[in-house]
Amino acid sequence: MKVHFIGVSGIGMSSLAMLSKEMGFEVSGSCDFSNERSEYLKKRNIEIYLEHKCSNIKDPDIVVYTNAVNDDNPEMIETKKKGIKCLPRILFLKELLNKMGRKSIGITGTDGKTTTTAMIAHILINKGFDPVVLLGGVHKILEEGNFRMGNGPVVYELDESDGYFAQTRSEIAVITNVKGDHLENYSNDFSNYKDSMKKYSFNSKYTVIPDEYCHMLEIDGKINSSIKCFKYNDFESDCGISEYMWKNSLCAAETMELLNISKEESFSALSSFENVDRRMSIRYDDGNIRIIDDYAHTPTEIDYLIKSIPKDDDESLILILELHRFTRLRREHKNYIKILRNKNINKLLLLPIYSAYEKEDTDVYEEFICEMNSNFSNFEVVSGAKSIFDIIFSNISCEKNILLFCGAGNSSRISKQLSELISEKILFFNR
């Protein structure tokens, strides 16, 4: 069978393309621009087109698309014109899972999906379960970055950004939390978002969910016996890790009990766990300047992150924020302002918003900048690595600086570019 992926360079699409390849399908894909994942797929002998064109749709049996692809995409138009079967990636994943017929663990929720998925995969690999893994990030424990082929259960991160995930079924459904995001895909109604989580739970054999969200799964005021609710206070938080990591690790350990792996065994395995890339990743550190890159982009995630950053009294924290999606900014702008008032932030720098293929809403972005200017005295808008570099070496008096990049789009690339600029400067003066 021939499968073509529109938007194949995305972290979720690329892992799905590799799974398809492993299952014996003939795979091709297209994307707007080359990145590390698209280059890796080429090494796996997957044909990649670096532009969306009608001619990319040759004779596939199925076309799979990411939700970032619009109806006016030329490949989507050609697919419909030719009457080729066309599926969003989550529903194609559902078909692959059915075809594989293995036990599966699907991890979803508003925050913490990637880290919890990586932790579950880490434990299973450590305990010899040899899982298949599809991860929404890159992790060194996985042989192919965001994908691993194995002979055991399938562990996969399940994106809840649209309602398709509610149609899938897992042996174990893991719901990390239900705080609400991507509500533009749920008629801007949080109850629709919650209902989708409920449907996913009911489709699955077992569900693991924190106690504070269990009430969302009630029927006639009762919780089904197949739903495992757990409390965060079952585990001490003073163990040298952040609250965010603690909650994810406990969720993973509670899940593993359903596979007869004790909490003690899970925590022992997690003692060697390292963060997923773009989760507090250190890009540069010379003792005076430390650059940290993180995927956090919702207000809750950013708030957790700021509180987790170890900061000495003589260090200045510079937050470089890249907002993600105009719809999220419109919905959450007051929450962004609220969490950015954190007294540990010494300076705020705002990168261009990452639209994620949404239609631009310049009004909401300009309004947000005005609010930032009126609420924060130490705030600037920056365009990229060079402008951040100039600020660091021209306007900041504090000798030690932590530069914390938050964002789900271009911010990671910019953090690496800035690291290179600083390294070059340091090398020049040390000659």
URJO-V324258 format. One record per residue. N is the residue number from 1. SS is DSSP state (A for helix, B for strand, O for the rest). PSI is psi in radians with two decimals (* if undefined). OMEGA is omega in whole degrees, 0 to 359 (none if undefined). Layout:
# URJO-V324258
N & SS & PSI & OMEGA
N & SS & PSI & OMEGA
This chain:
# URJO-V324258
1 & O & 2.46 & 180
2 & B & 2.27 & 181
3 & B & 2.29 & 177
4 & B & 2.30 & 182
5 & B & 2.12 & 175
6 & B & 1.99 & 185
7 & O & 0.70 & 190
8 & O & -0.30 & 184
9 & O & -0.16 & 178
10 & O & 2.71 & 186
11 & A & -0.64 & 178
12 & A & -0.69 & 181
13 & A & -0.69 & 183
14 & A & -0.67 & 177
15 & A & -0.65 & 178
16 & A & -0.65 & 177
17 & A & -0.70 & 179
18 & A & -0.66 & 176
19 & A & -0.74 & 178
20 & A & -0.74 & 178
21 & A & -0.77 & 180
22 & A & -0.48 & 180
23 & O & 0.09 & 173
24 & O & 0.15 & 179
25 & O & 2.69 & 172
26 & B & 2.09 & 192
27 & B & 2.40 & 171
28 & B & 2.93 & 180
29 & B & 2.89 & 179
30 & B & 2.75 & 178
31 & O & 2.85 & 182
32 & O & -0.69 & 183
33 & O & 2.79 & 181
34 & O & 2.47 & 171
35 & O & -3.05 & 184
36 & A & -0.66 & 181
37 & A & -0.73 & 180
38 & A & -0.65 & 177
39 & A & -0.64 & 178
40 & A & -0.70 & 179
41 & A & -0.62 & 177
42 & A & -0.69 & 178
43 & A & -0.40 & 178
44 & O & 0.25 & 179
45 & O & 0.64 & 173
46 & O & 2.21 & 183
47 & B & 2.19 & 183
48 & B & 2.26 & 175
49 & B & 2.26 & 184
50 & O & 0.66 & 175
51 & O & 2.50 & 179
52 & O & 1.96 & 181
53 & O & 2.66 & 178
54 & A & -0.64 & 184
55 & A & -0.24 & 177
56 & A & -0.40 & 180
57 & O & 1.63 & 182
58 & O & -1.61 & 180
59 & O & 0.88 & 180
60 & O & 2.70 & 174
61 & O & -0.56 & 180
62 & B & 2.44 & 171
63 & B & 2.25 & 181
64 & B & 2.37 & 182
65 & B & 2.63 & 174
66 & O & 2.72 & 183
67 & O & -0.08 & 175
68 & O & -0.20 & 182
69 & O & 2.28 & 181
70 & O & 2.90 & 181
71 & O & -0.38 & 181
72 & O & 0.09 & 174
73 & O & 2.25 & 184
74 & A & -0.55 & 179
75 & A & -0.62 & 176
76 & A & -0.73 & 179
77 & A & -0.78 & 180
78 & A & -0.67 & 179
79 & A & -0.81 & 180
80 & A & -0.64 & 179
81 & A & -0.69 & 182
82 & A & -0.11 & 179
83 & O & 0.52 & 180
84 & O & 2.48 & 177
85 & B & 2.30 & 187
86 & B & 2.19 & 184
87 & B & 2.49 & 168
88 & B & 2.71 & 190
89 & A & -0.60 & 181
90 & A & -0.69 & 180
91 & A & -0.52 & 174
92 & A & -0.69 & 175
93 & A & -0.73 & 178
94 & A & -0.76 & 179
95 & A & -0.70 & 180
96 & A & -0.72 & 179
97 & A & -0.73 & 178
98 & A & -0.70 & 181
99 & A & -0.67 & 181
100 & A & -0.64 & 177
101 & O & 0.51 & 181
102 & O & 2.85 & 171
103 & O & 2.51 & 182
104 & B & 2.62 & 175
105 & B & 1.98 & 181
106 & B & 2.13 & 185
107 & B & 2.10 & 178
108 & B & -3.07 & 182
109 & O & 2.99 & 182
110 & O & -0.84 & 181
111 & O & 2.72 & 171
112 & O & 0.11 & 183
113 & A & -0.86 & 187
114 & A & -0.82 & 181
115 & A & -0.75 & 180
116 & A & -0.71 & 177
117 & A & -0.79 & 180
118 & A & -0.67 & 179
119 & A & -0.77 & 178
120 & A & -0.76 & 177
121 & A & -0.74 & 180
122 & A & -0.81 & 180
123 & A & -0.81 & 182
124 & A & -0.70 & 177
125 & A & -0.76 & 180
126 & A & -0.60 & 183
127 & O & 0.12 & 173
128 & O & 0.40 & 181
129 & O & -0.22 & 177
130 & O & 1.03 & 185
131 & O & 2.75 & 162
132 & B & 2.37 & 183
133 & B & 2.29 & 171
134 & B & 1.98 & 189
135 & O & 2.50 & 177
136 & O & 0.62 & 179
137 & O & 3.13 & 180
138 & O & 2.27 & 181
139 & O & 2.43 & 186
140 & O & -0.34 & 180
141 & O & -0.33 & 180
142 & O & 2.25 & 186
143 & O & -0.51 & 183
144 & O & 0.45 & 174
145 & O & -1.23 & 178
146 & O & 0.22 & 183
147 & B & 2.55 & 174
148 & B & 2.32 & 175
149 & O & 2.37 & 179
150 & O & -3.09 & 181
151 & O & 0.06 & 184
152 & O & -2.67 & 182
153 & O & 2.79 & 178
154 & B & 2.14 & 177
155 & B & 2.11 & 185
156 & B & 2.49 & 174
157 & B & 2.29 & 186
158 & O & 1.88 & 182
159 & O & 2.22 & 180
160 & O & 0.30 & 186
161 & O & -0.27 & 170
162 & O & 3.10 & 186
163 & A & -0.06 & 185
164 & A & -0.55 & 184
165 & A & -0.48 & 182
166 & A & -0.28 & 181
167 & A & -0.09 & 181
168 & O & 2.87 & 178
169 & O & 2.34 & 177
170 & O & 2.68 & 170
171 & O & -0.81 & 176
172 & B & 2.09 & 174
173 & B & 2.14 & 178
174 & B & 2.14 & 178
175 & B & 1.90 & 186
176 & O & -0.69 & 179
177 & O & 2.90 & 181
178 & O & 1.48 & 183
179 & O & -0.33 & 178
180 & O & 2.07 & 175
181 & O & 2.94 & 180
182 & O & 0.59 & 185
183 & A & -0.27 & 175
184 & A & -0.40 & 178
185 & A & 0.06 & 180
186 & A & 0.61 & 180
187 & O & 0.52 & 180
188 & O & 0.64 & 182
189 & O & 1.99 & 182
190 & A & -0.54 & 180
191 & A & -0.57 & 176
192 & A & -0.67 & 177
193 & A & -0.83 & 180
194 & A & -0.68 & 179
195 & A & -0.63 & 178
196 & A & -0.70 & 176
197 & A & -0.71 & 180
198 & A & -0.78 & 179
199 & A & -0.74 & 179
200 & A & -0.73 & 178
201 & A & -0.81 & 183
202 & A & -0.46 & 177
203 & A & -0.35 & 188
204 & O & 2.81 & 183
205 & O & -0.82 & 178
206 & B & 2.71 & 175
207 & B & 2.40 & 173
208 & B & 2.22 & 185
209 & B & 2.49 & 176
210 & B & 2.56 & 185
211 & A & -0.63 & 185
212 & A & -0.25 & 180
213 & A & -0.02 & 185
214 & A & -0.61 & 184
215 & A & -0.40 & 180
216 & A & -0.27 & 182
217 & A & 0.15 & 182
218 & O & 2.58 & 169
219 & B & 2.11 & 183
220 & O & 0.68 & 176
221 & O & 0.17 & 182
222 & B & 2.64 & 177
223 & O & 2.23 & 179
224 & O & 2.52 & 182
225 & O & -0.30 & 179
226 & O & -0.10 & 182
227 & B & 2.10 & 181
228 & B & 1.86 & 177
229 & B & 2.47 & 179
230 & B & 2.68 & 180
231 & O & 2.46 & 180
232 & A & -0.46 & 182
233 & A & 0.10 & 173
234 & A & -0.16 & 185
235 & O & 2.35 & 181
236 & O & 2.37 & 183
237 & O & -0.07 & 183
238 & O & 0.86 & 185
239 & O & 0.38 & 175
240 & O & 0.17 & 177
241 & O & 2.86 & 181
242 & O & 2.82 & 177
243 & A & -0.69 & 180
244 & A & -0.85 & 181
245 & A & -0.64 & 179
246 & A & -0.80 & 180
247 & A & -0.73 & 179
248 & A & -0.73 & 182
249 & A & -0.64 & 178
250 & A & -0.68 & 177
251 & A & -0.74 & 178
252 & A & -0.76 & 182
253 & A & -0.69 & 177
254 & A & -0.66 & 178
255 & A & -0.73 & 183
256 & A & -0.44 & 178
257 & A & -0.49 & 177
258 & A & -0.26 & 176
259 & A & 0.33 & 178
260 & O & 0.51 & 172
261 & O & 2.09 & 185
262 & O & 2.82 & 177
263 & A & -0.70 & 180
264 & A & -0.74 & 178
265 & A & -0.71 & 180
266 & A & -0.82 & 181
267 & A & -0.56 & 176
268 & A & -0.76 & 178
269 & A & -0.68 & 183
270 & A & -0.15 & 178
271 & O & -0.38 & 178
272 & O & 0.17 & 182
273 & O & 2.38 & 174
274 & O & 2.61 & 184
275 & O & 2.63 & 170
276 & O & 2.62 & 177
277 & O & 2.48 & 183
278 & O & 0.32 & 170
279 & O & 1.64 & 185
280 & O & 0.73 & 180
281 & B & 2.22 & 178
282 & B & 2.01 & 179
283 & B & -0.46 & 181
284 & B & 2.49 & 176
285 & B & 1.93 & 178
286 & O & 0.25 & 181
287 & O & -0.49 & 178
288 & O & -0.62 & 179
289 & B & 2.19 & 177
290 & B & 2.20 & 179
291 & B & 2.13 & 180
292 & B & 2.31 & 182
293 & B & 2.18 & 181
294 & B & 2.59 & 183
295 & O & -0.11 & 183
296 & O & 2.28 & 180
297 & O & -0.21 & 172
298 & O & 2.75 & 179
299 & A & -0.74 & 181
300 & A & -0.80 & 180
301 & A & -0.76 & 181
302 & A & -0.70 & 179
303 & A & -0.84 & 176
304 & A & -0.78 & 185
305 & A & -0.84 & 181
306 & A & -0.72 & 180
307 & A & -0.34 & 183
308 & A & -0.20 & 185
309 & O & 2.07 & 176
310 & O & 2.20 & 186
311 & O & 2.17 & 177
312 & O & 2.84 & 182
313 & O & -0.52 & 183
314 & O & 0.19 & 180
315 & B & 2.51 & 177
316 & B & 2.27 & 179
317 & B & 2.04 & 177
318 & B & 2.03 & 180
319 & B & 2.12 & 176
320 & B & 1.89 & 189
321 & B & 2.27 & 172
322 & O & 1.88 & 178
323 & O & 2.63 & 186
324 & B & 1.94 & 178
325 & O & 2.30 & 177
326 & A & -0.64 & 181
327 & A & -0.68 & 178
328 & A & -0.72 & 180
329 & A & -0.75 & 180
330 & A & -0.70 & 183
331 & A & -0.62 & 191
332 & A & 0.16 & 189
333 & A & -0.62 & 179
334 & A & -0.63 & 178
335 & A & -0.63 & 175
336 & A & -0.83 & 180
337 & A & -0.73 & 183
338 & A & -0.86 & 184
339 & A & -0.41 & 180
340 & O & -0.12 & 176
341 & O & 0.04 & 180
342 & O & 2.22 & 184
343 & O & -0.27 & 178
344 & O & -0.26 & 179
345 & O & 2.08 & 180
346 & O & -0.49 & 179
347 & B & 2.49 & 180
348 & B & 2.22 & 176
349 & B & 2.31 & 184
350 & B & 2.07 & 176
351 & O & 2.87 & 175
352 & O & 2.50 & 182
353 & O & 2.49 & 176
354 & B & 1.98 & 190
355 & O & -0.41 & 185
356 & O & 0.76 & 176
357 & O & 0.16 & 175
358 & O & 2.75 & 174
359 & O & 2.35 & 182
360 & O & 2.42 & 176
361 & O & 1.39 & 186
362 & A & -0.50 & 181
363 & A & -0.83 & 183
364 & A & -0.58 & 179
365 & A & -0.76 & 179
366 & A & -0.64 & 176
367 & A & -0.69 & 180
368 & A & -0.73 & 178
369 & A & -0.72 & 178
370 & A & -0.74 & 178
371 & A & -0.71 & 179
372 & A & -0.77 & 180
373 & A & -0.63 & 182
374 & A & -0.38 & 182
375 & A & -0.40 & 186
376 & O & 2.21 & 180
377 & O & -0.45 & 184
378 & O & 1.00 & 185
379 & B & 2.40 & 176
380 & B & 2.62 & 172
381 & B & 2.31 & 181
382 & O & 2.74 & 183
383 & O & -0.44 & 183
384 & O & -2.82 & 187
385 & A & -0.71 & 184
386 & A & -0.75 & 180
387 & A & -0.60 & 176
388 & A & -0.73 & 178
389 & A & -0.79 & 181
390 & A & -0.67 & 180
391 & A & -0.75 & 182
392 & A & -0.77 & 186
393 & A & 0.03 & 180
394 & A & -0.67 & 192
395 & O & -0.12 & 185
396 & O & 2.14 & 185
397 & O & -0.46 & 182
398 & O & 2.31 & 185
399 & O & -0.65 & 181
400 & B & 2.26 & 183
401 & B & 2.35 & 170
402 & B & 2.12 & 177
403 & B & 1.90 & 185
404 & B & 1.93 & 179
405 & B & 2.21 & 177
406 & B & 2.18 & 178
407 & O & 2.76 & 183
408 & O & 0.06 & 184
409 & O & -1.83 & 185
410 & O & -0.13 & 187
411 & A & -0.61 & 180
412 & A & -0.79 & 178
413 & A & -0.69 & 180
414 & A & -0.64 & 178
415 & A & -0.64 & 178
416 & A & -0.69 & 177
417 & A & -0.73 & 179
418 & A & -0.70 & 178
419 & A & -0.71 & 179
420 & A & -0.73 & 179
421 & A & -0.75 & 181
422 & A & -0.72 & 179
423 & A & -0.74 & 179
424 & A & -0.71 & 179
425 & A & -0.78 & 181
426 & A & -0.77 & 180
427 & A & -0.68 & 181
428 & A & -0.77 & 183
429 & A & -0.25 & 179
430 & O & 0.07 & 180
431 & O & * & none
